């Protein structure tokens, strides 16, 4: 029997009146010129469900560390063998006319063997679709993951959908795993094993919870990657990428400045050459006039 167990709880009142609680995007005001400054506007819950490239969506630190851990472990397990690519915080555009793009926390896509610099993975253009999507809930957007995306991901044929649900108002943080597998065109609830773990079919791994974070295990039950070490390595990689981006931007700025200076010097040289030629022509004309007057 197919069932969707949402068990939703109210959003905490402390954030209800914060217009920026979901995040923001920059937009150009209607009718404004192209060179006008962009205006920052708050995101809505619908915007978070169907994000645009460049949106800043607010997540907690724990959400991000779980996402980085899952991304790094799944990449290390799958990508060296060409089994699948693993994307994180990348939009996916579906081949369904009535469904707009989503921005899953983690998705595993069998078929492609090389990760590209995607900001949006277009299912139609690439000819492949995610076989596994993992979402990590946040209090203010929990309904998107627990209810709406269950319908949407089934509609576009995602074989397995797993939710890492941070239960609201539980201190310390408590997680539960909710799994769905696609049967026909409907999701059926996937039961956890005796250890409270979910089997990730496309990855051939177990997903479990320890204390307040997620943990992956191989088929024999061996833990994959020390959680803290994996997260620290991911954070270091992000910092290196950010630093490289800053260095590249600085180099580009320097190159543009040098090019501007070279263009300015070239313009000055051209102007000076033209002025010199005009002066020499005027001088020659005066000499000719003087010769004419003397000969008169």
C-alpha positions, 0 to 999 in steps of 0.5 A: 500500500502506498502512503506518504507519511509527512508528520508535519509540525508548525514552523517556529514563530520566532522566524515567521516575521523575518522576510529573509528567513528563506534567503534572497536573490538579486533582481533588476527592477522592471523598466530599470536600465541594464546598468542599474544596480540590482535589488535584493529581494527575499525568497518565498517558500515557492522560490526555495522549492523551485530556485533560480541560479544565483539564489542564496538559500539559508541553511543551518551549519548542521544542514551544510555539514551533513550535505558535505559529508554525503556528497564527499562520501558518495563521490568517493564511492561512485565516481572513480568507477564511473558508476554515477556522478554526484551533484550537490546544490545544483538545479535539475531541470526536468523533462516534464512540461508542468514541473519547474526545476528543483535544487536538491541537496544531493543527487546521484545520476547514473550514466554520465562519467564526468562531472561538468561545471553544471549550475543546472543539470538539464535532464532532456539535454543530458539524456539522464536523470537522478536515480537517488535524491537526498534532501535534508530538512530545515524547519522553515522549508520542511513541508517542501521536502516532506510533502511536495517533493514526494509528489514531484520526484515521483512524477519525474521518475526518481527511483529513490527519494530519501529525506534526512529529517531534522525533527523540529524543536528537538534539542539536541538535534535529532534526525530520522530517515524517511525513504521512498522507492518508486513502484510504477508511478507512485512512491512506496514507503521504504522501511529501515532495517533493524539498525535504523538504516536505509539501503541506497540501491544505486549507491549500494550503501547503507545510510544511518544516523549516529548522534546528530548526524548521518553516517554511510556504511558499506554492504558489510556494515563498515563505516565510510569516512570519519564524519569530522575528517570528511567534512573538514576536508570538504570545507578545506576544498571549498576554501581552496576553490574560493581562494583560487577564484579570488586569485583568478578574479584579481589576475583578470582585473590586473590584466584588464587594467594593463590592457586599459593602460596599453590602450591609453598609451596607444591612443596617446601615441597615435594622438601625439603622432597625428599632432606632430604630423600636423605641426610639421605640415604647418611648418612646411607650409610656413616655410613655403610661404616664406620662400615665396615672399622672399622670391617676390 
